[in-house]
Amino acid sequence: MVLSKQNRSKLKQKLIRFRRFPQKNAILIFSEPRGGSTWFMEVLMKNPKLIVNWEPFHKDFGVVPQSFGWGWLATSNNINKSQLIQFLQDVISFRFANNWLVKYALFKRIFTASYVLTKFVRANRILQFVSSNLDLTCKPIYILRHPITTCVSQLKIFDHIKIYEMFVPWNKSMQLVDYKINEPKLEEFLFSLKTPIEQKIAYWCLNNRENIQKMNENLYLTVFYERLVMNPENEFTKIFQLLGLDLFNGFKKLNFRKSSTSNYQNDFRKAPDEQLRKFQQIFKKEELDRIQLILDNFEINIYSAFHHLPLR
């Protein structure tokens, strides 16, 4: 008997809940939306020891309790610590399963996988909390992608903004209620930002500043998207080694230049340097100056508005 797609998904959910994966064997990916995490996940999931837990914090399809009041941004603000820890433990051990979460969970892996690979794209603000409070064999993976390319992609996909509109003021203002900003001058500066791209860059900085400041404390594994794109075989080999995972059969033959399933606009370019430099052809110098001013206000120095690669 061949199961329908819907019934197959329901069966996967029941079996996953019954399986009880150990929390220690969780592998966690943290990234901004459009930050390269889907492509990264699609490479890792080729290892037969992994089963994918797909974006459990999604605003509409995830499993976050309404009482958390998260919306689009996961935060530890105003949530009981023990309650949040218990919820996170249940999430990363696949105790929750719905049609959305099992989207990339291969049926056979329910019985054979040893690790749950969970991808988060709106949880960078709780990376510090997760790193400090959860007992994990593998350090969380923190993917950084250039803020300009990340934010341009977000505006195209989620806000349907054209390139020529990105530096045109719109009717949205900065929403800072979820951020604890104790710097009056910075807050004043943020409210002065009126264009889509400048606001998105500011949100990128807000979501990543603390994690970038603590990158050298060895709490998580920082992965630069640009290095993955430029030298994928070597970079992924290092990552598998750091995670304690063997390279899967066929790794050497893998086409790393293939775009991910999230390349909705089919704008992926196979030449890696060309792919990374695209934004330099989009914006004028005075526009890049405005973006650099935002990065400077947040003391972000690992990326520059005038260079497509990370500076460290």
C-alpha positions as CSV (number, residue, x, y, z in Angstrom):
1,M,0.0,0.0,0.0
2,V,1.3,3.4,-1.0
3,L,0.6,6.2,1.6
4,S,-0.5,9.6,0.5
5,K,1.8,12.5,1.3
6,Q,-0.5,13.6,4.1
7,N,-0.7,10.2,5.7
8,R,3.0,9.6,5.3
9,S,3.6,12.9,7.2
10,K,1.2,11.9,10.0
11,L,3.0,8.5,10.3
12,K,6.4,10.2,10.5
13,Q,5.2,12.5,13.2
14,K,3.9,9.6,15.3
15,L,7.1,7.5,14.9
16,I,9.3,10.5,15.7
17,R,7.5,11.2,18.9
18,F,7.8,7.5,19.8
19,R,11.5,7.3,18.9
20,R,12.8,9.6,21.7
21,F,16.1,11.0,20.4
22,P,18.7,11.9,23.1
23,Q,19.1,15.6,23.8
24,K,22.9,15.4,23.9
25,N,22.9,14.3,20.2
26,A,21.3,17.5,19.0
27,I,23.1,19.5,16.2
28,L,21.8,23.0,16.1
29,I,22.1,25.5,13.2
30,F,21.5,29.2,14.0
31,S,21.3,31.7,11.2
32,E,19.5,34.8,10.0
33,P,16.7,34.2,7.5
34,R,18.2,34.0,4.0
35,G,21.6,33.4,5.6
36,G,22.6,30.3,3.8
37,S,21.3,27.8,6.4
38,T,19.1,25.8,4.1
39,W,22.0,25.0,1.7
40,F,24.2,24.2,4.7
41,M,21.5,21.9,6.1
42,E,21.1,20.1,2.8
43,V,24.8,19.2,2.7
44,L,24.9,18.0,6.4
45,M,21.7,16.0,6.0
46,K,23.3,13.8,3.4
47,N,25.1,12.1,6.3
48,P,22.9,9.1,7.1
49,K,23.3,9.6,10.9
50,L,21.2,12.8,10.8
51,I,17.5,13.5,10.7
52,V,16.2,17.1,10.1
53,N,14.0,19.0,12.5
54,W,12.8,21.9,10.3
55,E,12.5,25.4,11.8
56,P,10.4,24.7,14.9
57,F,10.2,28.4,15.8
58,H,8.4,29.4,12.7
59,K,5.8,32.1,13.6
60,D,2.9,30.3,11.8
61,F,3.9,26.7,11.6
62,G,6.2,26.1,14.5
63,V,5.6,24.8,18.0
64,V,6.3,27.8,20.2
65,P,3.8,28.3,23.1
66,Q,1.6,31.4,22.6
67,S,2.5,32.4,26.2
68,F,6.1,33.1,25.0
69,G,4.8,35.9,22.8
70,W,7.7,35.5,20.4
71,G,6.3,36.5,17.0
72,W,9.1,36.6,14.5
73,L,11.9,36.8,17.1
74,A,12.9,34.2,19.7
75,T,14.0,35.8,22.9
76,S,14.6,34.9,26.5
77,N,13.0,38.1,27.8
78,N,10.3,37.7,30.4
79,I,10.2,33.9,30.2
80,N,10.8,31.6,33.2
81,K,14.3,30.2,32.8
82,S,13.4,26.6,33.7
83,Q,10.3,26.6,31.5
84,L,12.4,27.9,28.5
85,I,15.1,25.3,29.1
86,Q,12.5,22.5,29.2
87,F,10.9,23.7,26.0
88,L,14.3,23.9,24.2
89,Q,15.2,20.4,25.4
90,D,12.0,19.0,24.1
91,V,12.4,20.9,20.8
92,I,15.9,19.7,20.0
93,S,15.2,16.1,20.9
94,F,12.3,16.1,18.5
95,R,9.6,15.6,21.2
96,F,7.4,17.9,19.1
97,A,6.5,16.9,15.5
98,N,4.1,18.4,13.1
99,N,3.7,18.5,9.3
100,W,6.1,21.5,9.1
101,L,8.8,20.1,11.4
102,V,9.0,16.8,9.6
103,K,9.2,18.4,6.1
104,Y,12.8,17.3,5.6
105,A,12.8,14.2,7.9
106,L,13.6,11.2,5.8
107,F,11.4,8.3,6.7
108,K,14.3,5.7,7.0
109,R,16.2,8.1,9.3
110,I,13.5,7.9,12.0
111,F,14.9,4.4,12.7
112,T,18.6,4.8,11.8
113,A,19.6,8.4,12.7
114,S,21.6,9.1,15.9
115,Y,21.5,12.9,15.7
116,V,18.7,15.4,15.3
117,L,19.7,18.4,13.1
118,T,17.6,21.4,14.0
119,K,17.6,24.5,11.9
120,F,16.7,27.9,13.4
121,V,16.5,31.1,11.4
122,R,14.9,33.5,14.0
123,A,16.8,32.4,17.1
124,N,20.1,34.2,17.0
125,R,19.1,36.2,20.1
126,I,19.0,33.1,22.2
127,L,22.2,31.5,21.0
128,Q,24.0,32.6,24.2
129,F,21.2,31.2,26.3
130,V,21.3,27.8,24.5
131,S,25.1,27.6,24.6
132,S,25.1,28.2,28.4
133,N,22.1,26.2,29.5
134,L,21.9,23.1,27.3
135,D,24.1,20.0,27.6
136,L,25.2,19.3,24.0
137,T,27.9,17.0,22.6
138,C,28.2,19.2,19.5
139,K,28.6,23.0,19.8
140,P,25.8,25.0,18.2
141,I,26.6,26.1,14.6
142,Y,26.4,29.8,14.1
143,I,26.3,30.8,10.4
144,L,27.2,34.4,9.5
145,R,26.5,35.8,6.0
146,H,27.4,39.4,4.8
147,P,24.6,41.6,6.2
148,I,24.0,43.3,2.8
149,T,23.5,40.1,0.8
150,T,21.4,38.7,3.7
151,C,19.2,41.8,4.0
152,V,18.8,42.3,0.2
153,S,17.5,38.7,0.0
154,Q,15.1,39.2,2.9
155,L,13.6,42.3,1.3
156,K,13.2,40.6,-2.0
157,I,11.6,37.4,-0.7
158,F,9.6,38.5,2.3
159,D,8.7,42.1,1.5
160,H,8.7,41.9,-2.3
161,I,10.9,45.0,-2.5
162,K,12.7,45.8,-5.7
163,I,16.4,46.9,-5.8
164,Y,15.5,50.4,-6.8
165,E,13.1,50.7,-3.8
166,M,15.6,49.7,-1.1
167,F,16.9,53.2,-0.4
168,V,13.4,54.8,-0.8
169,P,11.8,55.7,2.5
170,W,8.7,53.5,3.4
171,N,6.0,53.6,6.0
172,K,7.6,51.2,8.5
173,S,9.5,52.3,11.5
174,M,12.0,50.3,13.6
175,Q,10.2,47.9,16.1
176,L,12.5,47.7,19.1
177,V,10.2,46.3,21.9
178,D,12.0,42.9,21.8
179,Y,15.4,44.5,22.2
180,K,16.9,45.8,25.4
181,I,18.6,48.9,24.2
182,N,20.2,50.9,27.0
183,E,21.9,53.3,24.7
184,P,19.8,56.4,24.1
185,K,22.0,57.7,21.3
186,L,21.8,54.3,19.5
187,E,18.1,54.2,19.9
188,E,17.7,57.7,18.5
189,F,19.9,56.7,15.6
190,L,17.8,53.6,14.9
191,F,14.6,55.5,14.8
192,S,16.1,57.9,12.3
193,L,16.5,55.0,9.7
194,K,13.6,55.3,7.2
195,T,14.5,53.0,4.3
196,P,14.0,49.3,4.0
197,I,17.6,48.3,3.5
198,E,18.9,50.5,6.3
199,Q,16.3,49.1,8.8
200,K,17.1,45.5,7.8
201,I,20.8,46.1,8.3
202,A,20.1,47.5,11.7
203,Y,18.0,44.5,12.7
204,W,20.8,42.2,11.5
205,C,23.2,44.1,13.8
206,L,20.8,43.9,16.7
207,N,20.3,40.1,16.2
208,N,24.0,39.4,15.9
209,R,26.1,42.0,17.8
210,E,26.3,40.0,21.1
211,N,27.1,36.8,19.3
212,I,29.8,38.4,17.2
213,Q,31.3,40.0,20.4
214,K,31.6,36.5,22.0
215,M,32.8,34.6,19.0
216,N,36.2,34.0,20.5
217,E,34.8,32.4,23.7
218,N,34.5,29.1,22.0
219,L,30.9,28.6,23.0
220,Y,29.7,27.8,19.5
221,L,31.1,27.0,16.1
222,T,31.1,30.1,13.9
223,V,30.8,29.4,10.1
224,F,31.2,32.2,7.5
225,Y,28.9,31.6,4.6
226,E,31.4,33.2,2.2
227,R,34.1,30.8,3.1
228,L,31.7,27.9,2.5
229,V,30.9,29.3,-0.9
230,M,34.5,29.9,-1.9
231,N,36.0,26.6,-0.7
232,P,33.1,24.3,0.2
233,E,34.9,20.9,0.1
234,N,37.6,22.0,2.6
235,E,35.2,24.0,4.9
236,F,32.6,21.2,5.1
237,T,35.3,18.6,5.7
238,K,36.4,20.7,8.7
239,I,32.9,21.1,10.0
240,F,32.2,17.3,9.8
241,Q,35.4,16.7,11.7
242,L,34.5,19.3,14.4
243,L,31.1,17.7,14.8
244,G,32.7,14.2,15.1
245,L,30.9,13.0,12.0
246,D,32.3,10.9,9.2
247,L,32.2,12.1,5.6
248,F,29.3,10.4,3.9
249,N,29.6,8.3,0.8
250,G,29.6,10.5,-2.3
251,F,30.9,13.6,-0.4
252,K,33.8,14.0,-2.9
253,K,31.4,13.9,-5.8
254,L,28.9,16.3,-4.3
255,N,27.9,19.4,-6.5
256,F,28.4,22.2,-4.0
257,R,27.6,24.8,-6.7
258,K,24.0,23.6,-6.8
259,S,21.6,26.2,-5.3
260,S,19.4,25.3,-2.3
261,T,15.7,24.6,-2.4
262,S,15.2,28.1,-0.9
263,N,16.6,29.8,-4.1
264,Y,13.1,31.0,-4.9
265,Q,14.1,33.7,-7.4
266,N,16.5,31.5,-9.3
267,D,19.2,34.1,-8.9
268,F,22.0,31.8,-7.8
269,R,25.3,32.2,-9.8
270,K,27.6,29.2,-10.1
271,A,30.8,31.4,-10.1
272,P,31.3,31.9,-6.3
273,D,33.1,35.2,-6.3
274,E,30.5,36.6,-8.7
275,Q,27.8,35.4,-6.4
276,L,29.3,37.1,-3.4
277,R,30.0,40.4,-5.2
278,K,26.5,41.0,-6.5
279,F,25.7,43.7,-4.1
280,Q,28.7,45.8,-5.1
281,Q,27.0,46.2,-8.5
282,I,23.7,47.1,-7.0
283,F,24.4,50.1,-4.7
284,K,26.2,53.4,-5.2
285,K,29.1,54.5,-3.0
286,E,26.9,57.0,-1.0
287,E,24.5,54.2,-0.3
288,L,27.2,51.9,0.9
289,D,28.4,54.7,3.1
290,R,25.1,54.8,4.8
291,I,25.2,51.1,5.4
292,Q,28.7,51.3,6.8
293,L,27.6,54.0,9.2
294,I,25.1,51.5,10.7
295,L,27.8,48.8,11.0
296,D,30.0,51.4,12.7
297,N,27.3,52.4,15.2
298,F,27.1,48.7,16.3
299,E,30.9,48.3,16.2
300,I,30.5,45.5,13.7
301,N,34.0,45.1,12.2
302,I,33.9,41.5,10.8
303,Y,32.1,42.8,7.7
304,S,32.4,46.0,5.6
305,A,29.9,47.6,3.3
306,F,32.8,47.8,0.8
307,H,34.0,44.3,0.8
308,H,32.2,41.0,0.0
309,L,34.3,38.7,2.3
310,P,34.6,38.6,6.1
311,L,37.5,40.6,7.4
312,R,38.8,38.0,9.9
